[in-house]
Structures are given as structure tokens and as C-alpha cells.
Amino acid sequence: MAHTPHSTDPSTTTAPFSPPPDQLVWTTVGNGPSRQIIDEWVRYSRRPAILRHVNAWPFMPHRVEHLDEVLELAGFGRAIDDVEGDQFLWRLVREAEHDDIAARIVLHRMMPAIMNMARRRGPVFHGGIEAAMNDAIGTAWIIIRTFPHDRRPRKIAANLARDTENYAFVRQHRLRRVPELQVGDEKLYDIFELRYSPDKNSSFDDVMAEAQESGVRKQHIELLHRLASGEHSRDIAKEMGMSARTVRQHRKDAVEEVRRVLLNN
């Protein structure tokens, strides 16, 4: 299916940039969380196992061959008052309550709004645009998974964006109310790689046990267990006498090591 690309990177100070011809969500940014999420989407958007999963949903109007087609069904690029796209997005959000793949598609549907709000808030946000992006993505994931779709069945995209910005940047004590989640490449590794490993019913503890037996360093296993139990990287950093950014880098290294070891077994 041919796609008409839409710029989702609001930066206009650089030279004109031609987006990939078959990519709906794109950015001119060379690194950071938005780059990671978009690159991972490109790698997984045609994966047969993912497409089989998506095409099995009962509300799909037809089979798709690329995940961008699902974005279009969910109203991407359509008029703001498009009823058909809004209704499909509502069904997708309802599915996302218990389906990681559906939630990840909704997150990608929201990426243009997320990138715009992070760029607007970044200059006055502690840590800058990248930190704002991380907070926005993590918050959006929670909003998507817990959205009260039965009580708010219309204007889904606008409501998701409004709730995300409110919880990520407006409410005063958001760090106490919204736990830190895996984002970017780590979230995608968790959803797409571990979900479709040979034993796709493995729990987190089972995966960590297998990873440790396969040679993943003990400190990486311990860090992932602490984060999974709800501890915040800032608290871990304070206890260990290092910066939160260093802890986040250790988290990324740990996820990559687990992924590499499990996929090579």
C-alpha cells in the first residue's frame, strides 16, 4: 500500500528533508528516544508474526501487510473530525488494555503529538527535550493501557494527547503518581522479541532466570529486577552514587544483553 508521508518532526531550522516514501511517522533527529522508536517500528512493521497477530483481531476491516496501514485505519493523516478513524482507534485502544501489540500501535499513532509536546515543553523541562520525550512516551504508554474507553468513546486521539501532556508536564507530582516504564528500543525489545521467543508464555522472572543461566551479568539481572518491581532510576542512582542518566544507560545495556543472549540461544 502506498503511503503519503507526513512530517512529524517540527524542526524547521534545517535544510528541507525528504521523508522515506513508505514511512508515515518519521523524524530528522539522528538519535534519542524518538529515533529509536521509529527505527524499531521500521524493522518490525512487516514482520510476519506481528502481522498475523494484528490480522487476527476481529475488528480489522481487511488484512494489512504493513503496520502503517493500521495507523491509517486509526485516523492517521485524516481530518480531525473523521468518525471512522476515531471509531477504529477506539477499538484499538480497547484492545490495548490487554494487548501489548495494540498498545504499541496506538503509541506510534500518537508519536507526532508526543514529539510536538516534547519539543514545546523541552526548553523549560529539566533535562531538555530528550528527557521530556522520555517522560512523554512513558506517560503515554500508561495512558493508553489504562484509558477509560467505555466512558470516553469519542475523540480518542485528542483525549490521549491531552491526558499525556497533563500527566507528564502539568500535574505537580507526576513522578510519584506515574511509575517509570521501559521506553524506546527497550519497550520494543520486550514486546516484539521476548513475546515471540520460543517460549512466548514466559513470565518476566522466567526470562530473567534463563538470561542469568545463559551468562547475562548478575548486576544487569539485579537492575532489571529492581526496575520491574517499580523502583525509579533516580532512587537507584542515589543509592549507588551515580547519575540517573548512568542508571538508564546501564538499563539499556542490560536489556540489550538479555535480548542478544536469548535470541542467540
Residue pairs with C-beta under 8 A, 6 or more apart in sequence:
1 64
1 65
1 66
1 68
1 69
2 22
3 21
3 22
3 23
3 24
3 66
3 68
3 72
4 77
5 19
5 20
5 21
5 23
5 24
5 26
6 24
6 25
6 76
6 77
6 112
7 19
7 26
8 25
8 26
8 27
8 111
8 112
8 115
8 116
9 17
9 26
9 27
9 28
9 29
9 34
9 115
10 115
10 116
10 119
11 28
11 29
11 119
14 28
17 28
19 26
20 26
20 42
22 66
22 68
23 38
23 42
23 68
24 68
24 71
24 72
24 76
24 77
25 38
25 41
25 71
25 108
25 111
25 112
26 38
27 34
27 35
27 38
27 115
29 35
32 129
32 130
32 133
33 130
33 133
33 134
33 137
33 183
33 184
34 111
34 114
34 115
34 118
34 133
36 184
36 185
36 188
37 107
37 108
37 111
37 137
37 183
37 184
37 185
37 187
37 188
38 111
39 185
40 184
40 185
40 188
40 192
41 67
41 108
41 188
44 50
44 67
44 188
44 192
45 66
45 67
45 68
46 65
46 66
46 67
47 192
49 196
50 67
50 101
50 192
50 196
51 64
51 65
51 66
51 67
53 101
54 60
54 64
54 67
54 70
54 101
54 105
55 63
55 64
57 95
57 102
59 88
59 91
59 95
61 73
61 88
64 70
64 73
67 105
67 108
68 76
70 92
70 105
71 105
71 108
71 109
72 78
73 85
73 88
74 85
74 88
74 89
74 92
74 105
74 106
74 109
74 157
75 82
75 84
75 85
75 86
75 88
75 89
75 109
75 157
76 85
76 109
78 85
80 158
86 154
86 155
86 156
86 157
89 106
89 109
89 156
89 157
90 149
90 153
90 154
90 156
92 102
92 105
92 106
92 109
93 102
93 106
93 144
93 147
93 149
93 156
93 160
94 149
95 102
96 102
96 103
96 105
96 106
96 144
96 145
96 147
97 145
97 146
97 147
97 149
100 190
100 191
100 195
101 191
101 195
103 141
103 144
103 145
104 187
104 188
104 191
106 144
106 160
107 137
107 140
107 141
107 144
109 157
110 140
110 144
110 157
110 160
110 161
110 164
113 157
113 160
113 161
113 164
114 133
114 136
114 137
114 140
114 161
114 164
115 133
117 132
117 136
117 161
117 164
117 165
117 168
117 169
118 129
118 132
118 133
118 136
119 129
119 132
121 132
121 136
121 165
121 168
121 169
122 128
122 129
122 130
122 131
122 132
122 133
123 129
125 131
125 132
125 135
125 169
132 168
132 169
134 183
134 184
135 168
135 169
135 174
136 164
136 165
136 168
136 169
137 183
137 184
138 168
138 178
138 180
138 181
138 183
139 164
139 167
139 168
139 174
139 178
140 160
140 164
140 168
141 181
141 183
141 187
142 167
142 178
142 179
142 181
143 160
143 163
143 164
143 167
144 160
147 156
147 159
147 160
147 163
149 156
152 159
167 174
167 177
167 178
168 174
168 178
171 177
175 232
175 234
179 230
179 232
180 227
180 232
180 233
181 187
182 190
182 227
182 251
182 255
185 252
185 255
186 251
186 252
186 255
189 255
189 256
189 259
190 255
193 259
193 262
193 263
194 200
194 202
194 207
194 259
194 262
197 207
197 262
197 263
199 206
202 210
204 228
207 258
207 262
208 221
208 224
208 225
208 258
210 262
210 265
211 221
211 257
211 258
211 261
211 262
212 218
212 221
214 261
214 262
214 265
215 261
216 254
216 257
216 258
216 261
217 254
217 257
219 250
220 250
220 253
220 254
220 257
220 258
221 254
223 236
223 247
223 250
223 251
223 254
224 251
224 254
224 255
224 258
226 236
227 233
227 236
227 251
233 244
233 247
233 248
233 251
234 244
234 247
236 247
237 243
237 244
237 246
237 247
240 247
